[in-house]
């Protein structure tokens, strides 16, 4: 239970990380918006697919939280 709580806190850190990335790289975001959209779609798709994969629980949680972190950061950067 403690690991899930820590993972959720780290996942919530994706929100300020996305805004930090958006604010620090404003010039690079305009030509890279399509790439952030692609990264968002791919990471969200793989996060959903990983629910179905028959892998052990620790690996599944790590995969889902990592891909969710990436999708949150790229979504915030894409929607700037």
N, C-alpha and C positions, 0 to 999 in steps of 0.2 A: 504494500500500500504506500509506503514511504517513497518508493521509486516512481510510482505514478504521480504522486504529488510534486516531486521534483521535476518530472518531465513536463507537467502542466505549467509549472512556473517558468521553465526554460522556453516552452512554447509561447507563453505570453510575452516573453522577451523579444519575440519576432516582430511584434508591433512597433516598439521603438527602434528596432534595428532597421525595419523597412523605411520608417520615416527618416532615420539618420542617413541611410543610403540615398533616399530621394533628395534630401537637402544638400548633401555633400557632392552629388554628381549630377547636378541639373543639366549641364551641357551634354553629358553623355547619354542622358535618359531619352532625349528626343529621337536620335537615330536608333536607339536600342529598345524602343517600346515593343516592337514586334517580337523581339527575343524574350523579353520578360513575359509576354503573353504565352509564348510557346513553353517556357519553363514552368509557368503557372499551370497550364493545362496538363503537361506531361507529369509533373510532380503530383498533382491532385489525382490524376488517373492512376498512377502507380500506387498512391496511398490507398485508394479504394480497392484496387486489385489485390493489394497485400492482405486485406481482410480475408480474401478467399484462399490465398496460398497456404498449403499445408506445411508451415514451418513452426519451429518452437516459439513459445510465447515471448521470451525475451527478445529474440530476433525480430519477431513481428512488431512488438511495441517500439523497438528502436527504429525500425524501418518506417513505421507509420508516423511517429513523432518527427523524425528527420525530414521526411518528405512534406509533412505539414508545415514545419518551420520554413522550408524553402518556398512552399507555395504561398504562405502568408507574406513573406518578405517580397517575393516577386509580384504578388498582387498589389501590394501597397505601392511599389515602385512603378508598376505598369499603369495604375490608375492615377498617376500624378498629373 
